[in-house]
Amino acid sequence: MCPRCEGRGSVTDIDLSELYDGTKSLNEGALTIPGYSMDGWYGRIFNGCGFFDPDKPIQKYKKKELEDLLHKSRPRSRSTASTSPTRA
């Protein structure tokens, strides 16, 4: 099976210029996707993740930073919940 078209015989790509304005930083409102804003939940995630600088214009991101912004999945974390207490 062809990995590009996943066996469908045609490829559907997203125009990335429709998702963000490369001349702006994330904090300046670069994301143009409805529901994504730096004032809400996504803003806290992008600012707190540490994968890229939210004050740098997206067009100045290095290849790895842009890849992280567009495709990086969230890391799995271990539960910090304590187990039932043991008695001595």
Backbone torsions as a table, in degrees:
resi	resn	phi	psi	omega
1	MET	NA	139.4	179.0
2	CYS	-73.3	122.9	-178.6
3	PRO	-69.3	-24.8	-178.1
4	ARG	-71.2	-46.1	-178.0
5	CYS	-101.9	-2.8	-179.9
6	GLU	55.5	36.1	175.5
7	GLY	79.3	6.6	-178.6
8	ARG	-90.7	-15.5	-179.8
9	GLY	85.5	-2.8	176.0
10	SER	-145.9	155.0	-176.5
11	VAL	-116.1	133.0	174.6
12	THR	-114.6	117.0	179.1
13	ASP	-113.6	155.3	176.9
14	ILE	-98.3	134.5	174.9
15	ASP	-78.4	106.4	-174.9
16	LEU	-62.4	-25.4	179.2
17	SER	-66.8	-15.7	176.4
18	GLU	-84.2	-13.1	-178.1
19	LEU	-93.7	-28.5	-178.3
20	TYR	-152.7	158.3	175.1
21	ASP	-100.1	109.0	-175.1
22	GLY	-64.9	-19.1	-179.1
23	THR	-80.0	-11.1	-178.8
24	LYS	-109.6	158.0	172.2
25	SER	-87.4	167.7	177.0
26	LEU	-59.2	-40.9	-179.6
27	ASN	-69.7	-18.6	177.1
28	GLU	-90.4	0.6	177.9
29	GLY	93.0	37.1	-177.7
30	ALA	-65.8	-31.2	-177.6
31	LEU	-74.1	127.6	-178.7
32	THR	-109.1	10.7	-179.6
33	ILE	-78.7	125.8	178.5
34	PRO	-56.8	133.7	179.1
35	GLY	92.5	-13.1	178.0
36	TYR	-101.9	116.8	175.4
37	SER	-143.2	157.7	179.6
38	MET	-79.7	-6.9	178.7
39	ASP	-85.4	-13.6	-175.4
40	GLY	-113.7	-151.5	-176.8
41	TRP	-58.5	-46.0	-178.3
42	TYR	-64.3	-35.6	177.1
43	GLY	-61.1	-41.8	177.8
44	ARG	-64.9	-38.6	179.2
45	ILE	-65.7	-49.3	-178.4
46	PHE	-64.2	-40.2	-179.8
47	ASN	-71.2	-32.0	-174.8
48	GLY	-93.1	-10.6	-173.1
49	CYS	-74.8	-32.1	178.5
50	GLY	80.8	7.7	-179.7
51	PHE	-81.3	-22.1	-176.8
52	PHE	-157.5	164.2	-178.5
53	ASP	-86.5	114.6	-178.7
54	PRO	-73.0	-5.9	178.1
55	ASP	-99.4	-4.6	180.0
56	LYS	-92.0	134.6	175.9
57	PRO	-57.2	140.4	-175.4
58	ILE	-60.2	-33.6	179.9
59	GLN	-65.8	-14.7	177.6
60	LYS	-97.4	1.5	176.8
61	TYR	-66.3	143.8	171.8
62	LYS	-72.9	165.4	-177.1
63	LYS	-55.2	-43.1	-178.8
64	LYS	-65.4	-41.3	179.5
65	GLU	-63.4	-43.4	179.3
66	LEU	-66.1	-40.1	176.6
67	GLU	-61.2	-42.5	178.1
68	ASP	-64.0	-42.6	179.9
69	LEU	-61.8	-44.3	-173.0
70	LEU	-86.6	-29.6	-168.4
71	HIS	-130.8	-10.8	-173.8
72	LYS	-68.9	129.7	176.7
73	SER	-87.4	156.9	-177.8
74	ARG	-69.7	141.4	178.5
75	PRO	-70.9	146.2	175.7
76	ARG	-77.9	140.2	179.3
77	SER	-119.1	152.4	176.5
78	ARG	-78.1	146.9	177.5
79	SER	-69.5	135.8	178.8
80	THR	-99.8	6.1	179.1
81	ALA	-66.2	138.7	179.8
82	SER	-79.9	152.6	175.9
83	THR	-82.0	172.9	-178.5
84	SER	-60.5	140.7	-175.9
85	PRO	-67.2	147.1	176.5
86	THR	-100.1	147.7	179.3
87	ARG	-101.9	141.9	-179.2
88	ALA	-86.3	NA	NA
